[in-house]
Amino acid sequence: MPNTLAVVGTGITAGVHLTPEARQAIESADKALYLVAEPFTARLIHDLNTTAESLLDCYVEGGDRLRAYELMVERILHHLDLGSVCVAFYGHPTVLVAPSQTALQRAEQRGHATRVVPGLSAEACLLADVRIDPGVSGMQTFEATDFLLYPKRFDTAAPLVLWQVGVLGDLTYRTSGWRPPLHLLTDCLKAHYPASHEVVLYIASHHPAFRPEIVWLSLNELADAAVTPATTLFIPPSTAPQPDLEMHHAMGLRPIPAD
């Protein structure tokens, strides 16, 4: 018998980012599962659904993250075969959340219904806290390890966002003891940006009483910077966009001078 898998996002800031739609999905499920960043949201999910169960125990210190994700998917599908399931993930549930995507695909392959309830992501918080408008010159986003392992074509005239710099090069689950090779990332970026170019290390606020962490530093300082698994690197443009004069002419427009 087909059941429904709802995958919801809890947002970033504890409690206040959980939307009414996500709350309803958690409350109405036969089984609630969750993977969140702090205990307040976990308690809130338990208050909404007494069947709530954390997926955190799928992780093993120093163990393979991909194996942990597979265990999460197996548990989700086990409960889904028994009834409706709601899985709540920190942030937005399909942004850098591998088990949610896999679970949704496999649930549909088994004939179950699926839906995704969006949540406020770290990207949305970054845009607000650092005052970024991607409508001005666009925005490029990459996962940091993938950015180095599979070189990307990117534009220094548009903002660049690199996620998970605090776990750069680490494919295991660790709560401490990892020093990411930021010098490799720094060397890569300095091939495109001046060494003095100012960048931002950013961590969104997890609690409404605290401010986000926004640290400005030069690329020269990045290799020795302190980062955590929650740290995001934001790199403002270093060059002006170059107009396509022929396209401007074809549209009957004049290029807007760069500031």
C-alpha positions as CSV (number, residue, x, y, z in Angstrom):
1,M,0.0,0.0,0.0
2,P,1.5,3.4,-1.0
3,N,2.3,5.8,1.8
4,T,3.6,9.4,1.8
5,L,7.1,10.6,2.6
6,A,7.3,14.2,3.5
7,V,10.8,15.7,3.7
8,V,10.8,19.1,5.5
9,G,13.4,21.7,6.4
10,T,13.6,23.1,10.0
11,G,15.6,26.2,8.9
12,I,18.7,27.5,10.6
13,T,17.7,29.5,13.7
14,A,16.3,27.2,16.3
15,G,12.5,27.1,16.5
16,V,11.7,30.4,14.8
17,H,12.5,29.1,11.2
18,L,10.2,26.1,11.4
19,T,7.2,27.0,9.1
20,P,3.5,26.2,9.8
21,E,3.6,23.8,6.8
22,A,6.6,21.9,8.2
23,R,5.0,21.7,11.6
24,Q,1.8,20.3,10.1
25,A,3.7,17.7,8.2
26,I,5.6,16.6,11.3
27,E,2.4,16.5,13.4
28,S,0.4,14.4,10.9
29,A,3.0,11.7,10.1
30,D,2.7,8.2,11.5
31,K,6.4,8.3,12.1
32,A,8.7,11.4,12.5
33,L,12.5,11.2,11.9
34,Y,14.9,14.1,12.2
35,L,18.5,15.2,11.8
36,V,19.0,18.7,13.2
37,A,21.9,20.8,14.5
38,E,20.8,21.7,18.0
39,P,18.7,20.3,20.9
40,F,15.9,22.9,21.0
41,T,14.6,22.0,17.5
42,A,14.9,18.3,18.5
43,R,12.7,18.9,21.5
44,L,10.2,20.9,19.4
45,I,9.9,18.0,16.9
46,H,9.3,15.6,19.8
47,D,6.6,17.9,21.1
48,L,4.9,17.9,17.7
49,N,5.1,14.1,17.2
50,T,5.7,11.6,20.1
51,T,7.1,9.0,17.6
52,A,10.0,11.3,16.8
53,E,13.4,9.6,16.5
54,S,16.8,11.1,15.7
55,L,18.9,9.8,12.8
56,L,22.1,11.0,14.4
57,D,23.1,7.6,15.6
58,C,23.7,6.5,12.0
59,Y,26.9,8.5,12.2
60,V,30.0,6.8,13.7
61,E,32.9,9.0,14.8
62,G,35.6,8.8,12.1
63,G,33.2,6.6,9.9
64,D,32.3,7.0,6.3
65,R,29.7,9.7,5.8
66,L,28.3,7.9,2.7
67,R,27.7,4.8,4.8
68,A,25.9,6.9,7.4
69,Y,23.6,8.4,4.7
70,E,22.8,4.9,3.4
71,L,21.8,3.8,6.9
72,M,19.5,6.9,7.2
73,V,17.8,6.1,3.9
74,E,17.3,2.4,4.9
75,R,15.6,3.5,8.2
76,I,13.4,6.0,6.4
77,L,12.2,3.5,3.9
78,H,11.7,0.8,6.6
79,H,9.2,3.1,8.4
80,L,7.7,4.3,5.1
81,D,6.7,0.7,4.3
82,L,4.7,0.8,7.5
83,G,3.0,4.2,7.3
84,S,3.4,7.8,6.5
85,V,6.8,9.3,7.4
86,C,8.0,12.9,7.9
87,V,11.8,13.5,7.9
88,A,13.0,16.8,9.2
89,F,16.5,18.1,8.2
90,Y,18.4,21.1,9.3
91,G,18.2,24.1,6.9
92,H,16.6,23.4,3.5
93,P,16.0,19.7,3.1
94,T,17.4,19.3,-0.4
95,V,20.4,21.6,-0.1
96,L,23.6,19.6,0.8
97,V,21.4,16.8,2.3
98,A,22.3,13.7,0.4
99,P,20.0,11.2,2.3
100,S,16.9,13.3,1.5
101,Q,17.5,13.1,-2.2
102,T,18.2,9.4,-2.2
103,A,15.2,8.6,0.1
104,L,12.8,10.6,-2.2
105,Q,14.0,8.8,-5.3
106,R,13.8,5.3,-3.7
107,A,10.4,6.0,-2.2
108,E,9.0,7.0,-5.6
109,Q,10.6,3.8,-7.1
110,R,8.6,1.8,-4.5
111,G,5.4,3.5,-5.5
112,H,5.1,5.8,-2.5
113,A,4.0,9.5,-2.7
114,T,6.6,12.2,-1.8
115,R,6.6,15.9,-1.1
116,V,9.3,18.4,0.0
117,V,8.5,21.3,2.3
118,P,11.2,24.0,1.9
119,G,13.1,25.5,4.8
120,L,15.2,28.6,5.3
121,S,18.7,27.6,4.1
122,A,22.2,28.9,5.2
123,E,22.2,30.5,1.7
124,A,19.1,32.6,2.5
125,C,20.7,33.7,5.8
126,L,23.9,34.6,4.1
127,L,22.1,36.8,1.6
128,A,20.4,38.6,4.4
129,D,23.3,38.9,6.8
130,V,26.0,39.9,4.3
131,R,23.4,42.0,2.3
132,I,23.9,40.2,-1.1
133,D,21.6,40.7,-4.0
134,P,22.3,38.0,-6.6
135,G,20.1,39.9,-9.1
136,V,22.8,42.5,-9.6
137,S,25.6,40.3,-11.0
138,G,24.5,36.7,-10.3
139,M,26.0,34.3,-7.7
140,Q,28.0,31.1,-8.0
141,T,27.8,28.4,-5.4
142,F,29.9,25.2,-5.0
143,E,30.7,22.7,-2.3
144,A,34.3,23.4,-1.3
145,T,35.8,19.9,-1.7
146,D,34.0,19.4,-5.0
147,F,35.3,22.8,-6.1
148,L,38.9,21.7,-5.8
149,L,38.5,18.1,-6.9
150,Y,36.6,18.9,-10.1
151,P,37.8,22.4,-11.2
152,K,35.0,24.8,-12.1
153,R,34.7,27.7,-14.6
154,F,33.7,30.7,-12.5
155,D,33.5,34.5,-13.0
156,T,35.4,36.8,-10.7
157,A,32.9,39.5,-11.6
158,A,30.2,37.7,-9.7
159,P,30.0,36.6,-6.0
160,L,31.4,33.2,-5.3
161,V,30.1,31.0,-2.4
162,L,31.9,27.9,-1.2
163,W,30.1,25.6,1.3
164,Q,31.5,23.3,3.9
165,V,35.1,24.8,3.9
166,G,35.4,23.5,7.5
167,V,35.3,19.9,6.3
168,L,37.3,20.5,3.2
169,G,38.8,17.2,2.0
170,D,37.2,15.1,4.8
171,L,34.7,12.4,3.7
172,T,34.3,11.0,7.2
173,Y,32.1,12.1,10.1
174,R,34.1,13.9,12.9
175,T,33.0,16.0,15.8
176,S,36.6,17.3,16.3
177,G,40.2,16.9,15.3
178,W,40.0,17.8,11.6
179,R,42.2,20.5,10.2
180,P,41.1,21.3,6.7
181,P,43.8,21.9,4.1
182,L,42.8,25.5,3.5
183,H,46.2,26.3,2.0
184,L,45.1,24.3,-1.1
185,L,41.9,26.3,-1.4
186,T,43.8,29.5,-0.9
187,D,46.4,28.7,-3.6
188,C,43.5,27.9,-6.0
189,L,41.7,31.1,-5.3
190,K,44.9,33.3,-5.5
191,A,45.3,32.1,-9.1
192,H,42.2,34.1,-9.8
193,Y,42.0,36.8,-7.1
194,P,44.5,39.2,-5.7
195,A,46.1,38.0,-2.4
196,S,44.8,41.1,-0.7
197,H,41.2,40.5,-1.8
198,E,38.8,40.6,1.1
199,V,36.6,37.6,1.7
200,V,34.1,36.5,4.4
201,L,34.0,33.5,6.7
202,Y,30.3,33.2,7.6
203,I,28.3,31.1,10.1
204,A,24.5,31.7,10.4
205,S,23.0,32.2,13.8
206,H,21.5,29.0,15.3
207,H,19.7,31.0,18.1
208,P,17.6,34.1,17.9
209,A,19.5,35.7,20.7
210,F,22.9,35.5,18.9
211,R,24.3,37.3,15.9
212,P,25.7,35.5,12.9
213,E,29.5,35.2,12.7
214,I,30.8,37.4,9.9
215,V,34.6,37.6,9.7
216,W,36.3,39.7,7.0
217,L,39.9,38.7,6.1
218,S,42.2,38.7,3.1
219,L,43.0,35.7,1.0
220,N,46.5,35.8,2.4
221,E,45.0,35.1,5.8
222,L,42.6,32.3,4.8
223,A,45.0,29.4,5.0
224,D,45.5,29.9,8.8
225,A,41.9,30.9,9.6
226,A,39.7,29.1,12.2
227,V,36.7,27.4,10.7
228,T,34.0,24.9,11.8
229,P,31.9,22.5,9.9
230,A,29.2,25.2,9.7
231,T,31.6,27.8,8.1
232,T,30.8,29.2,4.6
233,L,33.2,31.2,2.5
234,F,31.9,34.2,0.6
235,I,34.1,35.8,-2.0
236,P,32.9,39.2,-3.4
237,P,33.6,40.1,-7.0
238,S,37.1,41.3,-7.7
239,T,36.6,42.5,-11.3
240,A,33.9,44.5,-13.1
241,P,31.5,42.7,-15.5
242,Q,32.4,43.0,-19.2
243,P,29.5,44.0,-21.4
244,D,28.7,42.3,-24.7
245,L,28.5,45.4,-26.9
246,E,26.9,43.6,-29.8
247,M,24.1,42.3,-27.6
248,H,23.5,45.7,-26.1
249,H,23.2,47.1,-29.6
250,A,20.8,44.3,-30.7
251,M,18.6,45.1,-27.7
252,G,18.8,48.9,-28.2
253,L,20.5,49.3,-24.8
254,R,23.5,51.2,-23.6
255,P,26.0,49.5,-21.3
256,I,25.7,50.6,-17.6
257,P,29.1,51.9,-16.4
258,A,30.6,49.8,-13.6
259,D,30.9,51.5,-10.2
